[in-house]
Amino acid sequence: MAVAGDKEYIKFMRSDSGMALMITSTLILFVTMCTMMCCQNLLKKVPYNYMILFGYTLSMSVMISGICANTKVELVLMALFMT
């Protein structure tokens, strides 16, 4: 089922560069979550709320894809069907 691009992505996410991307993604996620909790007035202003939402969504998707790349396919599919 996996294509060549998927295998390259999995290899990248298991490397040191992939780990650095995961750490950066986690830090961005933490910063955006703290911003949403502490500066709620920014969530009501138009350009800032889109930037915060974009940062949160992008960092969460990178984190989830990295976790899925480092997990067995059977476990990921099991989690998919259980939800």
Buried (B, 14 or more C-beta within 10 A) or exposed (E): EEEEEEEEBBEEBEEEEBEEBBEEBBEBBEBBBEBBEEEEEBEEEEEBEEBBEEBBEBBBEBBEBBEBBEEEEEEEEEEEEEE
